[in-house]
């Protein structure tokens, strides 16, 4: 795997997110922008944490209740605790996981994502979310697209400026997987002035991100069967027992392809 040259003069979405999650795989430029976003939108840290918890709950449901054994994680981000393969393979060691990202820093750290149980497999695809054909072609080296696949797209579709294009990307991916497959999405919603201001600061700082309305996030799941409780604020999607955080502007859902 060729390690790319890192550009430390411009912020990276994966590194900014890593900083907001308390990670160390970031540079001064990422921390500066992260602090500016957090000042404008203090809830961003909770949103980042809750999105990670959502991933764990979704993958646990898919590998457990739904019996899914193949995962295509698009917009992976930097490795942290409870990566998709770790969660899935704790439940089903034979799970096969393909990670997709186009950030050079993620590629450098991809080896941490490629540890797998002997019974399963993991792979990494260096590709952009706006190139679903490349994603599907490369992922086919590890995944069997005649069997159900779980597509996870957490915090990634906001990187696509045009909502219509984002919808078409989701449709292309869903069309490529068979009946019984699943789609999980989590994204920021334009629900209040603080998050909109955070988006403006991020875009001005070189990290453009496009918020959607809640109805637009729901629209990604058209034609699919939403798993209860549907598309809801991230902390409210099948929460673990105990106190539930509600102060987040992220919305998420999971749906099955009939």
C-alpha positions as CSV (number, residue, x, y, z in Angstrom):
1,X,0.0,0.0,0.0
2,X,1.6,3.3,-1.1
3,X,1.5,5.9,1.6
4,X,0.6,9.3,0.1
5,X,2.2,12.7,0.9
6,X,0.2,14.4,3.6
7,X,-0.9,18.0,3.2
8,X,-0.6,19.6,6.6
9,X,-1.4,23.1,5.4
10,X,-5.1,22.5,4.9
11,X,-7.6,20.9,7.3
12,X,-8.9,17.5,6.6
13,X,-12.4,16.4,7.5
14,X,-11.2,13.1,8.9
15,X,-8.5,14.8,11.0
16,X,-10.9,17.5,12.3
17,X,-13.4,14.8,13.3
18,X,-10.6,12.9,15.0
19,X,-9.7,16.0,17.0
20,X,-13.3,16.5,18.0
21,X,-13.4,12.9,19.2
22,X,-10.3,13.5,21.3
23,X,-7.9,11.7,19.0
24,X,-4.2,12.5,18.3
25,X,-4.1,11.9,14.5
26,X,-4.4,15.6,13.6
27,X,-2.3,18.7,13.0
28,X,-2.4,22.4,14.1
29,X,-4.5,23.4,11.1
30,X,-7.1,20.7,12.0
31,X,-7.2,21.7,15.6
32,X,-7.6,25.4,14.8
33,X,-10.6,24.8,12.6
34,X,-12.0,22.3,15.0
35,X,-11.9,24.9,17.8
36,X,-13.6,27.5,15.5
37,X,-16.4,25.1,14.7
38,X,-16.8,24.1,18.3
39,X,-17.0,27.8,19.3
40,X,-19.8,28.4,16.7
41,X,-21.5,25.1,17.4
42,X,-20.7,23.7,20.8
43,X,-22.9,20.6,20.2
44,X,-20.5,19.3,17.5
45,X,-18.5,17.3,20.1
46,X,-21.6,15.5,21.3
47,X,-22.7,15.0,17.7
48,X,-19.3,13.3,16.9
49,X,-19.5,11.1,20.0
50,X,-23.1,10.1,19.4
51,X,-22.4,9.3,15.7
52,X,-19.7,6.8,16.9
53,X,-22.1,5.3,19.4
54,X,-24.7,5.0,16.6
55,X,-22.2,3.0,14.5
56,X,-21.7,0.5,17.3
57,X,-25.4,0.0,17.9
58,X,-26.2,-0.3,14.1
59,X,-23.4,-2.8,13.4
60,X,-24.3,-4.8,16.5
61,X,-27.9,-5.0,15.3
62,X,-26.8,-5.9,11.8
63,X,-24.4,-8.6,12.8
64,X,-26.7,-9.9,15.6
65,X,-30.4,-9.5,15.0
66,X,-30.2,-9.1,11.2
67,X,-27.6,-11.8,10.6
68,X,-25.5,-9.7,8.2
69,X,-22.0,-10.9,7.5
70,X,-20.8,-8.3,4.9
71,X,-20.2,-4.6,5.5
72,X,-19.3,-1.8,3.2
73,X,-18.3,1.2,5.4
74,X,-18.1,4.3,3.2
75,X,-16.5,7.4,4.7
76,X,-14.5,5.4,7.3
77,X,-12.6,8.2,9.0
78,X,-9.5,7.6,11.1
79,X,-9.3,4.3,13.1
80,X,-10.6,4.6,16.7
81,X,-12.2,2.3,19.2
82,X,-15.0,0.0,18.0
83,X,-14.3,0.1,14.3
84,X,-16.8,-1.7,12.2
85,X,-14.9,-4.9,11.8
86,X,-14.2,-5.1,15.6
87,X,-17.9,-4.7,16.5
88,X,-19.1,-7.1,13.8
89,X,-16.5,-9.8,14.4
90,X,-17.0,-9.8,18.1
91,X,-20.5,-11.0,17.3
92,X,-19.8,-13.0,14.1
93,X,-16.1,-13.7,13.5
94,X,-16.7,-14.6,9.9
95,X,-17.8,-11.1,9.0
96,X,-16.2,-9.4,6.0
97,X,-15.7,-5.7,6.0
98,X,-14.5,-3.2,3.4
99,X,-13.6,0.3,4.4
100,X,-13.7,3.2,1.9
101,X,-12.2,6.6,2.3
102,X,-10.1,9.0,0.2
103,X,-8.2,10.9,2.9
104,X,-4.5,10.4,2.8
105,X,-4.2,10.2,6.6
106,X,-6.8,7.4,6.7
107,X,-4.8,5.5,4.1
108,X,-1.7,5.9,6.1
109,X,-3.5,4.4,9.1
110,X,-5.5,1.8,7.1
111,X,-3.3,-1.1,8.4
112,X,-5.0,-0.6,11.8
113,X,-8.3,-1.3,10.0
114,X,-7.0,-4.4,8.3
115,X,-6.7,-6.6,11.3
116,X,-9.3,-9.4,11.1
117,X,-10.4,-12.5,12.8
118,X,-9.0,-15.6,11.0
119,X,-12.5,-16.5,9.9
120,X,-13.4,-13.1,8.4
121,X,-11.7,-10.5,6.2
122,X,-11.1,-6.8,6.0
123,X,-10.0,-4.6,3.1
124,X,-9.5,-0.9,2.4
125,X,-10.5,1.0,-0.8
126,X,-9.0,4.4,-1.5
127,X,-12.0,6.0,-3.3
128,X,-14.3,9.1,-3.2
129,X,-17.9,8.8,-2.2
130,X,-18.8,10.5,-5.5
131,X,-17.3,7.6,-7.4
132,X,-19.6,4.7,-6.4
133,X,-18.7,2.6,-9.4
134,X,-15.0,2.4,-8.3
135,X,-16.2,1.6,-4.7
136,X,-18.3,-1.3,-5.9
137,X,-15.7,-2.6,-8.3
138,X,-12.9,-2.6,-5.7
139,X,-15.1,-3.9,-2.9
140,X,-16.1,-6.9,-5.0
141,X,-12.7,-8.3,-4.4
142,X,-13.7,-9.0,-0.8
143,X,-17.5,-8.9,-0.7
144,X,-19.9,-11.2,-2.5
145,X,-22.6,-8.9,-4.0
146,X,-25.0,-11.9,-4.6
147,X,-25.4,-12.0,-0.8
148,X,-26.7,-9.3,1.5
149,X,-24.4,-6.4,2.3
150,X,-24.8,-3.6,4.9
151,X,-23.9,-0.2,3.5
152,X,-22.9,2.3,6.2
153,X,-22.6,6.0,5.3
154,X,-22.1,8.0,8.5
155,X,-21.3,11.7,8.3
156,X,-20.2,11.4,4.6
157,X,-23.1,12.5,2.4
158,X,-22.8,16.1,3.6
159,X,-19.6,16.2,1.7
160,X,-21.6,16.0,-1.5
161,X,-22.8,19.6,-2.3
162,X,-25.8,18.7,-4.4
163,X,-28.6,16.8,-2.7
164,X,-29.8,15.3,-6.0
165,X,-26.3,13.9,-6.6
166,X,-26.2,12.5,-3.0
167,X,-29.5,10.7,-3.6
168,X,-28.2,9.3,-6.9
169,X,-25.1,8.0,-5.2
170,X,-27.1,6.2,-2.5
171,X,-29.4,4.8,-5.2
172,X,-26.5,3.4,-7.2
173,X,-25.1,1.7,-4.1
174,X,-28.4,0.3,-3.0
175,X,-29.2,-0.9,-6.6
176,X,-25.9,-2.9,-6.5
177,X,-26.8,-5.0,-3.4
178,X,-29.4,-7.8,-3.3
179,X,-32.7,-8.0,-1.3
180,X,-32.0,-8.4,2.4
181,X,-29.2,-5.8,2.3
182,X,-29.3,-2.8,4.6
183,X,-28.5,0.9,4.4
184,X,-27.4,3.0,7.5
185,X,-27.1,6.8,7.3
186,X,-26.3,9.4,9.9
187,X,-25.9,13.1,9.0
188,X,-26.2,16.6,10.4
189,X,-29.5,18.3,10.0
190,X,-30.2,22.0,9.6
191,X,-32.3,22.1,12.7
192,X,-31.1,25.3,14.5
193,X,-29.0,28.4,14.0
194,X,-26.0,27.1,15.9
195,X,-25.3,24.1,13.6
196,X,-25.9,26.3,10.5
197,X,-23.3,28.7,11.9
198,X,-20.9,25.8,12.5
199,X,-21.4,24.8,8.9
200,X,-20.6,28.3,7.7
201,X,-17.4,28.4,9.8
202,X,-16.3,25.0,8.6
203,X,-16.9,25.9,4.9
204,X,-15.0,29.2,5.3
205,X,-12.2,27.3,7.0
206,X,-11.8,24.9,4.0
207,X,-14.0,22.0,5.3
208,X,-17.3,22.5,3.4
209,X,-20.1,20.4,4.7
210,X,-23.7,20.5,3.5
211,X,-26.5,20.1,6.0
212,X,-29.8,18.5,5.0
213,X,-33.3,18.9,6.3
214,X,-34.7,16.0,8.3
215,X,-37.0,15.2,5.4
216,X,-34.0,15.1,3.0
217,X,-32.3,12.6,5.3
218,X,-35.5,10.5,5.3
219,X,-35.5,10.7,1.5
220,X,-32.3,8.7,1.3
221,X,-34.3,5.7,2.4
222,X,-37.0,5.9,-0.3
223,X,-38.1,2.4,-1.4
224,X,-36.5,0.7,1.7
225,X,-38.1,-0.7,4.8
226,X,-37.0,1.5,7.8
227,X,-36.1,-0.4,11.0
228,X,-37.8,0.9,14.1
229,X,-37.7,3.7,15.3
230,X,-37.1,5.1,11.8
231,X,-35.0,8.2,11.2
232,X,-34.6,9.9,14.6
233,X,-32.0,12.1,16.5
234,X,-28.9,9.9,16.7
235,X,-29.0,9.2,20.5
236,X,-32.6,8.0,20.2
237,X,-31.9,5.2,17.7
238,X,-32.2,2.0,19.8
239,X,-30.3,3.5,22.7
240,X,-28.5,1.4,25.3
241,X,-30.2,1.2,28.8
242,X,-29.5,4.3,30.9
243,X,-29.7,8.1,30.5
244,X,-30.1,9.2,26.8
245,X,-28.6,12.3,25.4
246,X,-31.0,14.3,23.2
247,X,-29.0,17.5,22.6
248,X,-27.7,16.6,19.1
249,X,-28.5,17.8,15.6
250,X,-27.5,14.5,14.0
251,X,-30.2,12.2,12.6
252,X,-29.8,8.6,11.7
253,X,-31.7,5.6,10.5
254,X,-31.3,2.0,9.2
255,X,-33.4,0.4,6.5
256,X,-33.7,-3.0,4.7
257,X,-33.9,-3.5,1.0
258,X,-37.0,-5.6,0.3
